[in-house]
Amino acid sequence: MYQILMPGRTIVGENAISMAKEQISQLGNHALIISGKIVEKSGIVKKLTDSLEEAGVSYTVFTDIKGEPDDLMVAAAKKVYDTEGCDMVIGIGGGSPQDSAKAVSAASGYAPIALIPTTAGSGSEATKFYCVTESATDTKKLITDEKVIPRLAVIDPTLSVTAPKSITAATGMDALTHAVEAYTSRKATPYTDIFAISAIKRVFTYLPAAYENGEDLEARTQMALAAYEAGVCINNASVTLVHGMSRPIGALFHVPHGISNAMLISKCLAFAKDGCLSRFAAIGRALGVAGTDKECADAFFIYLEDLCKTIEIPTLEAYGINKEAFFEKMDKMADDALASGSPGNTIKEVTKEDILQIYKKLWEA
C-alpha cells in the first residue's frame, strides 16, 4: 500500500503567473512574497505583483534571502509577515525562497502557500520538504511536514531563461539526483517509478541544451517538467545517500545544493549499485542501452560522468574548498548525514565508515 502526495493544484505553461492569479486570490488577501534580490532585479517579481494587482490582492515583498536559508533569514521574513498582517505566502525563485516560504508558513500556523520556481531543479514546488541551516551550529536541517505541501504550484518555463549556466547546471543536477535517488530508494513505488524514469530521460536529453543555450525554450520547458516530476518522486519515495551527504557540504562550505549533489552523485550511486543493480540497469535501458544488467548499469554511470563533464561540474578542489578544512569537518559531516535519515533509504546498509570513505574519495584524482 502507498499514498500519493502532490500540490493541491499545479498550473503549467508560458505566462502561468497571469493564468494563476484567480487561484492565488483564493488563498488570501495579503501575500508575503519571498524571493531574492537577483530574481527581483530580473523583473520576475514584478510579473507576479502585476498579476496580484489585477486580482486585487495586496502584497509585501521580502527579498533578503541570500544563498541557502538559515534560521535568521526565516525569522526576519516571519517578522515582516506578522508586521504587515499577511495571510498567505508566495515563494518565487529557486529552492531557497521556496524553502523559506515553507518555513514562514509553518511558523505562521500553516498559512496557505503558492510556490513559483524560476529554476528547474529543487522540485520544492511539489514537496513536503524544506531545508533551513541552524546558524549556531552550521547544521543544515531537513524538515519533513506534509502541511507545507503548497496549495498551488505555478510552473512557467520562461522564468528560467535568464538563469546563468552555473545555476542551470546546479539545479538540473539536483533534479536528476532526486529522480535517480527516488527510483533506487527503499520507498520507491510503481507511481514514483513512472515519474522518475520520465524525469531522468528529460534531464539527460535536455539539460545539455539548456546549459548551452538558456533561451532554448523547449529545453527549458522539458527541464521544468523534469524538476516537477522529480519533486513528486521525492515527495513520495524520498531521497537517499547523495542528499544525506550533500547537505553538510552545503552547510559547512557553502556549496550550492545542486553542485554538492553533482560532486557526490557518481560515487554515492556507485556505492549503492550492487544493492539494486537491476534498478540501475533499468535506468540504462531507459537511456537506450541494451545488454545485461551489469552492462546497462555500467553504461548509465558512463553517461552520468559524461553529463557532469558537459555541464562543467567542478571538483571540491576546483571549487576552492580547502582539503585540510574538509577533513577536519568530515566526522561531523558524517554524523549529520546519518542523522538526516536520508542514507537509510538507500537499498543497501550505510554506515558512518561508508560515508567517511565516500567523502575521502571526493579528493581522489
C-alpha angles and dihedrals in degrees: 000000000000139000132220120227119192139152115286092246134359124200116195132186148063112317090013091151090066091043090054099052094100092051091047091051089057091061097065149307105262121036128201103214110206117196144127130266094249092055089047092051091049090064094243094115089053090056087058097044091048089054092048091051090052088052093048094245118142120217148184121211122220115185103165095111103123114182118320111355124258131189092265093057091047092050090051091051091046090053090055090047090056097040094050095045095240122177102187139031130225119192113198122177135038127334094293098062090041093051089046090053090054092049092050091047092052091049090050100056092274101302113199113276133211117184126198116184120208093185130052107235126057096066086205088140088071103039149086091218134094135165128219124175116229100227096204093059103022088237119146107219122207111210120196115198126151090203091072095058099122121255087216133026118190116195117188113166092199089070091069099052093093094052110119122240094259092055092045090053095045096046094042091054090048089057092048091049091051092051097046094043092049091049092051096039125115085235097056116134134191088257096052090044090063093050093042096054091045092051093046092053092048093050096049090047102041111023094078089051093048089047093050096044118019091191093061095116095189090055091046091049093050092047091050089053091047092052091050093046091049090048090055087050096055091041087065106022100028129214129283141204100331094060093041090057095037099060096063090051089053094046098046102032101026095235112161109258097242092049094050088049090052092048089055105033102089096046095042093048091045088057091051095042099096090048092066109008093158091058093053088046090054089054090052091051091049087057090054103266122140128199142064122340090260093049093049093045091048090050091054090056091050090051089048093053090047092051092051090051093047093055093040102242107187128224120240089259094049090049088059102252115151110240094213092051090048093053091047090057096040098096092053090045092054091049092049091048093053092043091056090068094224097109088058090067091063114109089238131057112266122202131188089252090055090054093048091051092051091049089053092050090060087075096051118107 
